Amino acid sequence: MIETPVPQQPGERPQDEQVDEIVRNGPGGALVLAGIATAIVTAIWFAFYFIVFLPRGVIQ
């Protein structure tokens, strides 16, 4: 959602408040996305291991 800037005093930067709010909220979305991606890669690795490697048996 884009908010219209509120008129500020001369010399004051209106984006400072918005930046402070964003930083205060933290990188929650990025961490969730990284967690989901990691889970998908791990699931693919386990699936590949159980479907391809285990059925082949012990390599001698």
SEFIZA-3560 file (N, C-alpha, C; in Angstrom, 3 decimals):
REM SEFIZA-3560
<numar><xx>0.844</xx><yy>-1.167</yy><zz>0.000</zz><atom>N</atom></numar>
<numar><xx>0.000</xx><yy>0.000</yy><zz>0.000</zz><atom>CA</atom></numar>
<numar><xx>0.894</xx><yy>1.236</yy><zz>0.000</zz><atom>C</atom></numar>
<numar><xx>0.684</xx><yy>2.125</yy><zz>-0.932</zz><atom>N</atom></numar>
<numar><xx>1.482</xx><yy>3.341</yy><zz>-1.037</zz><atom>CA</atom></numar>
<numar><xx>0.727</xx><yy>4.470</yy><zz>-0.360</zz><atom>C</atom></numar>
<numar><xx>1.409</xx><yy>5.121</yy><zz>0.567</zz><atom>N</atom></numar>
<numar><xx>0.802</xx><yy>6.238</yy><zz>1.270</zz><atom>CA</atom></numar>
<numar><xx>1.333</xx><yy>7.540</yy><zz>0.696</zz><atom>C</atom></numar>
<numar><xx>0.471</xx><yy>8.535</yy><zz>0.670</zz><atom>N</atom></numar>
<numar><xx>0.935</xx><yy>9.837</yy><zz>0.208</zz><atom>CA</atom></numar>
<numar><xx>1.754</xx><yy>10.480</yy><zz>1.312</zz><atom>C</atom></numar>
<numar><xx>2.850</xx><yy>11.141</yy><zz>0.962</zz><atom>N</atom></numar>
<numar><xx>3.681</xx><yy>11.745</yy><zz>2.004</zz><atom>CA</atom></numar>
<numar><xx>2.952</xx><yy>12.886</yy><zz>2.712</zz><atom>C</atom></numar>
<numar><xx>3.167</xx><yy>12.947</yy><zz>4.005</zz><atom>N</atom></numar>
<numar><xx>2.567</xx><yy>13.997</yy><zz>4.825</zz><atom>CA</atom></numar>
<numar><xx>3.525</xx><yy>15.191</yy><zz>4.806</zz><atom>C</atom></numar>
<numar><xx>3.020</xx><yy>16.403</yy><zz>4.610</zz><atom>N</atom></numar>
<numar><xx>3.924</xx><yy>17.562</yy><zz>4.616</zz><atom>CA</atom></numar>
<numar><xx>4.677</xx><yy>17.654</yy><zz>5.930</zz><atom>C</atom></numar>
<numar><xx>5.959</xx><yy>17.867</yy><zz>5.848</zz><atom>N</atom></numar>
<numar><xx>6.813</xx><yy>17.938</yy><zz>7.027</zz><atom>CA</atom></numar>
<numar><xx>7.411</xx><yy>19.335</yy><zz>7.140</zz><atom>C</atom></numar>
<numar><xx>8.122</xx><yy>19.533</yy><zz>8.222</zz><atom>N</atom></numar>
<numar><xx>8.838</xx><yy>20.780</yy><zz>8.409</zz><atom>CA</atom></numar>
<numar><xx>9.975</xx><yy>20.860</yy><zz>7.399</zz><atom>C</atom></numar>
<numar><xx>10.375</xx><yy>22.051</yy><zz>6.994</zz><atom>N</atom></numar>
<numar><xx>11.496</xx><yy>22.159</yy><zz>6.057</zz><atom>CA</atom></numar>
<numar><xx>12.751</xx><yy>21.499</yy><zz>6.631</zz><atom>C</atom></numar>
<numar><xx>13.424</xx><yy>20.743</yy><zz>5.805</zz><atom>N</atom></numar>
<numar><xx>14.643</xx><yy>20.061</yy><zz>6.242</zz><atom>CA</atom></numar>
<numar><xx>14.388</xx><yy>18.667</yy><zz>6.768</zz><atom>C</atom></numar>
<numar><xx>13.153</xx><yy>18.323</yy><zz>7.102</zz><atom>N</atom></numar>
<numar><xx>12.822</xx><yy>16.995</yy><zz>7.602</zz><atom>CA</atom></numar>
<numar><xx>12.543</xx><yy>16.070</yy><zz>6.429</zz><atom>C</atom></numar>
<numar><xx>12.996</xx><yy>14.852</yy><zz>6.512</zz><atom>N</atom></numar>
<numar><xx>12.770</xx><yy>13.898</yy><zz>5.422</zz><atom>CA</atom></numar>
<numar><xx>11.575</xx><yy>13.024</yy><zz>5.775</zz><atom>C</atom></numar>
<numar><xx>10.487</xx><yy>13.058</yy><zz>4.987</zz><atom>N</atom></numar>
<numar><xx>9.280</xx><yy>12.291</yy><zz>5.323</zz><atom>CA</atom></numar>
<numar><xx>9.491</xx><yy>10.786</yy><zz>5.220</zz><atom>C</atom></numar>
<numar><xx>10.488</xx><yy>10.332</yy><zz>4.456</zz><atom>N</atom></numar>
<numar><xx>10.682</xx><yy>8.899</yy><zz>4.308</zz><atom>CA</atom></numar>
<numar><xx>11.357</xx><yy>8.277</yy><zz>5.525</zz><atom>C</atom></numar>
<numar><xx>11.957</xx><yy>9.089</yy><zz>6.373</zz><atom>N</atom></numar>
<numar><xx>12.626</xx><yy>8.545</yy><zz>7.554</zz><atom>CA</atom></numar>
<numar><xx>11.664</xx><yy>7.739</yy><zz>8.421</zz><atom>C</atom></numar>
<numar><xx>10.461</xx><yy>8.246</yy><zz>8.604</zz><atom>N</atom></numar>
<numar><xx>9.485</xx><yy>7.541</yy><zz>9.437</zz><atom>CA</atom></numar>
<numar><xx>9.090</xx><yy>6.216</yy><zz>8.799</zz><atom>C</atom></numar>
<numar><xx>8.917</xx><yy>6.225</yy><zz>7.485</zz><atom>N</atom></numar>
<numar><xx>8.540</xx><yy>4.998</yy><zz>6.784</zz><atom>CA</atom></numar>
<numar><xx>9.674</xx><yy>3.976</yy><zz>6.855</zz><atom>C</atom></numar>
<numar><xx>10.902</xx><yy>4.423</yy><zz>6.684</zz><atom>N</atom></numar>
<numar><xx>12.053</xx><yy>3.520</yy><zz>6.758</zz><atom>CA</atom></numar>
<numar><xx>12.177</xx><yy>2.950</yy><zz>8.168</zz><atom>C</atom></numar>
<numar><xx>12.002</xx><yy>3.795</yy><zz>9.178</zz><atom>N</atom></numar>
<numar><xx>12.073</xx><yy>3.312</yy><zz>10.560</zz><atom>CA</atom></numar>
<numar><xx>11.011</xx><yy>2.252</yy><zz>10.830</zz><atom>C</atom></numar>
<numar><xx>9.818</xx><yy>2.457</yy><zz>10.307</zz><atom>N</atom></numar>
<numar><xx>8.741</xx><yy>1.473</yy><zz>10.505</zz><atom>CA</atom></numar>
<numar><xx>9.066</xx><yy>0.147</yy><zz>9.818</zz><atom>C</atom></numar>
<numar><xx>9.600</xx><yy>0.223</yy><zz>8.609</zz><atom>N</atom></numar>
<numar><xx>9.954</xx><yy>-0.995</yy><zz>7.881</zz><atom>CA</atom></numar>
<numar><xx>11.048</xx><yy>-1.756</yy><zz>8.618</zz><atom>C</atom></numar>
<numar><xx>12.071</xx><yy>-1.050</yy><zz>9.086</zz><atom>N</atom></numar>
<numar><xx>13.170</xx><yy>-1.699</yy><zz>9.803</zz><atom>CA</atom></numar>
<numar><xx>12.674</xx><yy>-2.281</yy><zz>11.121</zz><atom>C</atom></numar>
<numar><xx>11.756</xx><yy>-1.595</yy><zz>11.778</zz><atom>N</atom></numar>
<numar><xx>11.217</xx><yy>-2.083</yy><zz>13.044</zz><atom>CA</atom></numar>
<numar><xx>10.464</xx><yy>-3.403</yy><zz>12.860</zz><atom>C</atom></numar>
<numar><xx>9.776</xx><yy>-3.554</yy><zz>11.731</zz><atom>N</atom></numar>
<numar><xx>9.022</xx><yy>-4.784</yy><zz>11.469</zz><atom>CA</atom></numar>
<numar><xx>9.938</xx><yy>-5.968</yy><zz>11.201</zz><atom>C</atom></numar>
<numar><xx>11.134</xx><yy>-5.734</yy><zz>10.739</zz><atom>N</atom></numar>
<numar><xx>12.096</xx><yy>-6.808</yy><zz>10.535</zz><atom>CA</atom></numar>
<numar><xx>11.895</xx><yy>-7.558</yy><zz>9.246</zz><atom>C</atom></numar>
<numar><xx>12.818</xx><yy>-8.484</yy><zz>8.975</zz><atom>N</atom></numar>
<numar><xx>12.784</xx><yy>-9.227</yy><zz>7.714</zz><atom>CA</atom></numar>
<numar><xx>11.936</xx><yy>-10.498</yy><zz>7.796</zz><atom>C</atom></numar>
<numar><xx>10.761</xx><yy>-10.411</yy><zz>8.340</zz><atom>N</atom></numar>
<numar><xx>9.914</xx><yy>-11.597</yy><zz>8.539</zz><atom>CA</atom></numar>
<numar><xx>9.581</xx><yy>-12.327</yy><zz>7.259</zz><atom>C</atom></numar>
<numar><xx>9.176</xx><yy>-11.603</yy><zz>6.249</zz><atom>N</atom></numar>
<numar><xx>8.802</xx><yy>-12.230</yy><zz>4.981</zz><atom>CA</atom></numar>
<numar><xx>9.972</xx><yy>-12.928</yy><zz>4.311</zz><atom>C</atom></numar>
<numar><xx>11.137</xx><yy>-12.302</yy><zz>4.380</zz><atom>N</atom></numar>
<numar><xx>12.328</xx><yy>-12.904</yy><zz>3.777</zz><atom>CA</atom></numar>
<numar><xx>12.709</xx><yy>-14.193</yy><zz>4.499</zz><atom>C</atom></numar>
<numar><xx>12.581</xx><yy>-14.208</yy><zz>5.807</zz><atom>N</atom></numar>
<numar><xx>12.911</xx><yy>-15.417</yy><zz>6.569</zz><atom>CA</atom></numar>
<numar><xx>11.920</xx><yy>-16.540</yy><zz>6.267</zz><atom>C</atom></numar>
<numar><xx>10.653</xx><yy>-16.203</yy><zz>6.126</zz><atom>N</atom></numar>
<numar><xx>9.646</xx><yy>-17.217</yy><zz>5.787</zz><atom>CA</atom></numar>
<numar><xx>9.924</xx><yy>-17.790</yy><zz>4.400</zz><atom>C</atom></numar>
<numar><xx>10.230</xx><yy>-16.925</yy><zz>3.454</zz><atom>N</atom></numar>
<numar><xx>10.532</xx><yy>-17.373</yy><zz>2.098</zz><atom>CA</atom></numar>
<numar><xx>11.777</xx><yy>-18.260</yy><zz>2.071</zz><atom>C</atom></numar>
<numar><xx>12.807</xx><yy>-17.869</yy><zz>2.808</zz><atom>N</atom></numar>
<numar><xx>14.028</xx><yy>-18.682</yy><zz>2.868</zz><atom>CA</atom></numar>
<numar><xx>13.746</xx><yy>-20.033</yy><zz>3.527</zz><atom>C</atom></numar>
<numar><xx>12.916</xx><yy>-20.059</yy><zz>4.548</zz><atom>N</atom></numar>
<numar><xx>12.562</xx><yy>-21.313</yy><zz>5.203</zz><atom>CA</atom></numar>
<numar><xx>11.790</xx><yy>-22.245</yy><zz>4.283</zz><atom>C</atom></numar>
<numar><xx>10.857</xx><yy>-21.693</yy><zz>3.527</zz><atom>N</atom></numar>
<numar><xx>10.085</xx><yy>-22.505</yy><zz>2.586</zz><atom>CA</atom></numar>
<numar><xx>10.986</xx><yy>-23.069</yy><zz>1.503</zz><atom>C</atom></numar>
<numar><xx>11.872</xx><yy>-22.234</yy><zz>0.960</zz><atom>N</atom></numar>
<numar><xx>12.793</xx><yy>-22.694</yy><zz>-0.085</zz><atom>CA</atom></numar>
<numar><xx>13.712</xx><yy>-23.788</yy><zz>0.446</zz><atom>C</atom></numar>
<numar><xx>14.210</xx><yy>-23.629</yy><zz>1.661</zz><atom>N</atom></numar>
<numar><xx>15.076</xx><yy>-24.641</yy><zz>2.266</zz><atom>CA</atom></numar>
<numar><xx>14.318</xx><yy>-25.949</yy><zz>2.465</zz><atom>C</atom></numar>
<numar><xx>13.079</xx><yy>-25.867</yy><zz>2.917</zz><atom>N</atom></numar>
<numar><xx>12.274</xx><yy>-27.074</yy><zz>3.116</zz><atom>CA</atom></numar>
<numar><xx>12.024</xx><yy>-27.798</yy><zz>1.793</zz><atom>C</atom></numar>
<numar><xx>11.767</xx><yy>-27.043</yy><zz>0.733</zz><atom>N</atom></numar>
<numar><xx>11.532</xx><yy>-27.664</yy><zz>-0.575</zz><atom>CA</atom></numar>
<numar><xx>12.793</xx><yy>-28.366</yy><zz>-1.072</zz><atom>C</atom></numar>
<numar><xx>13.937</xx><yy>-27.700</yy><zz>-0.969</zz><atom>N</atom></numar>
<numar><xx>15.198</xx><yy>-28.310</yy><zz>-1.416</zz><atom>CA</atom></numar>
<numar><xx>15.511</xx><yy>-29.559</yy><zz>-0.601</zz><atom>C</atom></numar>
<numar><xx>15.304</xx><yy>-29.513</yy><zz>0.707</zz><atom>N</atom></numar>
<numar><xx>15.555</xx><yy>-30.675</yy><zz>1.561</zz><atom>CA</atom></numar>
<numar><xx>14.609</xx><yy>-31.822</yy><zz>1.205</zz><atom>C</atom></numar>
<numar><xx>13.341</xx><yy>-31.512</yy><zz>0.950</zz><atom>N</atom></numar>
<numar><xx>12.381</xx><yy>-32.553</yy><zz>0.571</zz><atom>CA</atom></numar>
<numar><xx>12.769</xx><yy>-33.196</yy><zz>-0.760</zz><atom>C</atom></numar>
<numar><xx>13.208</xx><yy>-32.388</yy><zz>-1.718</zz><atom>N</atom></numar>
<numar><xx>13.639</xx><yy>-32.932</yy><zz>-3.007</zz><atom>CA</atom></numar>
<numar><xx>14.863</xx><yy>-33.824</yy><zz>-2.819</zz><atom>C</atom></numar>
<numar><xx>15.792</xx><yy>-33.402</yy><zz>-1.967</zz><atom>N</atom></numar>
<numar><xx>17.000</xx><yy>-34.206</yy><zz>-1.726</zz><atom>CA</atom></numar>
<numar><xx>16.627</xx><yy>-35.569</yy><zz>-1.116</zz><atom>C</atom></numar>
<numar><xx>15.745</xx><yy>-35.571</yy><zz>-0.107</zz><atom>N</atom></numar>
<numar><xx>15.330</xx><yy>-36.833</yy><zz>0.514</zz><atom>CA</atom></numar>
<numar><xx>14.571</xx><yy>-37.712</yy><zz>-0.479</zz><atom>C</atom></numar>
<numar><xx>13.705</xx><yy>-37.110</yy><zz>-1.283</zz><atom>N</atom></numar>
<numar><xx>12.970</xx><yy>-37.883</yy><zz>-2.281</zz><atom>CA</atom></numar>
<numar><xx>13.937</xx><yy>-38.519</yy><zz>-3.270</zz><atom>C</atom></numar>
<numar><xx>14.901</xx><yy>-37.772</yy><zz>-3.741</zz><atom>N</atom></numar>
<numar><xx>15.900</xx><yy>-38.302</yy><zz>-4.668</zz><atom>CA</atom></numar>
<numar><xx>16.681</xx><yy>-39.438</yy><zz>-4.009</zz><atom>C</atom></numar>
<numar><xx>17.056</xx><yy>-39.262</yy><zz>-2.744</zz><atom>N</atom></numar>
<numar><xx>17.815</xx><yy>-40.283</yy><zz>-2.024</zz><atom>CA</atom></numar>
<numar><xx>17.001</xx><yy>-41.576</yy><zz>-1.899</zz><atom>C</atom></numar>
<numar><xx>15.751</xx><yy>-41.461</yy><zz>-1.461</zz><atom>N</atom></numar>
<numar><xx>14.939</xx><yy>-42.659</yy><zz>-1.237</zz><atom>CA</atom></numar>
<numar><xx>14.461</xx><yy>-43.306</yy><zz>-2.538</zz><atom>C</atom></numar>
<numar><xx>14.233</xx><yy>-42.514</yy><zz>-3.569</zz><atom>N</atom></numar>
<numar><xx>13.711</xx><yy>-43.063</yy><zz>-4.824</zz><atom>CA</atom></numar>
<numar><xx>14.822</xx><yy>-43.586</yy><zz>-5.736</zz><atom>C</atom></numar>
<numar><xx>15.991</xx><yy>-42.935</yy><zz>-5.732</zz><atom>N</atom></numar>
<numar><xx>17.053</xx><yy>-43.313</yy><zz>-6.667</zz><atom>CA</atom></numar>
<numar><xx>18.146</xx><yy>-44.136</yy><zz>-5.993</zz><atom>C</atom></numar>
<numar><xx>18.700</xx><yy>-43.662</yy><zz>-4.906</zz><atom>N</atom></numar>
<numar><xx>19.870</xx><yy>-44.318</yy><zz>-4.325</zz><atom>CA</atom></numar>
<numar><xx>19.548</xx><yy>-45.613</yy><zz>-3.568</zz><atom>C</atom></numar>
<numar><xx>18.558</xx><yy>-45.588</yy><zz>-2.704</zz><atom>N</atom></numar>
<numar><xx>18.266</xx><yy>-46.782</yy><zz>-1.896</zz><atom>CA</atom></numar>
<numar><xx>17.836</xx><yy>-47.986</yy><zz>-2.739</zz><atom>C</atom></numar>
<numar><xx>17.000</xx><yy>-47.817</yy><zz>-3.756</zz><atom>N</atom></numar>
<numar><xx>16.633</xx><yy>-48.980</yy><zz>-4.553</zz><atom>CA</atom></numar>
<numar><xx>17.814</xx><yy>-49.625</yy><zz>-5.293</zz><atom>C</atom></numar>
<numar><xx>18.879</xx><yy>-48.891</yy><zz>-5.538</zz><atom>N</atom></numar>
<numar><xx>20.029</xx><yy>-49.438</yy><zz>-6.250</zz><atom>CA</atom></numar>
<numar><xx>20.855</xx><yy>-50.365</yy><zz>-5.349</zz><atom>C</atom></numar>
<numar><xx>20.713</xx><yy>-50.231</yy><zz>-4.056</zz><atom>N</atom></numar>
<numar><xx>21.458</xx><yy>-51.085</yy><zz>-3.139</zz><atom>CA</atom></numar>
<numar><xx>22.839</xx><yy>-50.533</yy><zz>-2.848</zz><atom>C</atom></numar>
<numar><xx>23.630</xx><yy>-51.358</yy><zz>-2.192</zz><atom>N</atom></numar>
<numar><xx>24.978</xx><yy>-50.951</yy><zz>-1.770</zz><atom>CA</atom></numar>
<numar><xx>25.906</xx><yy>-51.008</yy><zz>-2.987</zz><atom>C</atom></numar>
<numar><xx>26.650</xx><yy>-49.928</yy><zz>-3.193</zz><atom>N</atom></numar>
<numar><xx>27.614</xx><yy>-49.886</yy><zz>-4.294</zz><atom>CA</atom></numar>
<numar><xx>28.929</xx><yy>-50.484</yy><zz>-3.808</zz><atom>C</atom></numar>
<numar><xx>29.469</xx><yy>-51.438</yy><zz>-4.553</zz><atom>N</atom></numar>
<numar><xx>30.701</xx><yy>-52.094</yy><zz>-4.119</zz><atom>CA</atom></numar>
<numar><xx>31.853</xx><yy>-51.772</yy><zz>-5.031</zz><atom>C</atom></numar>
//
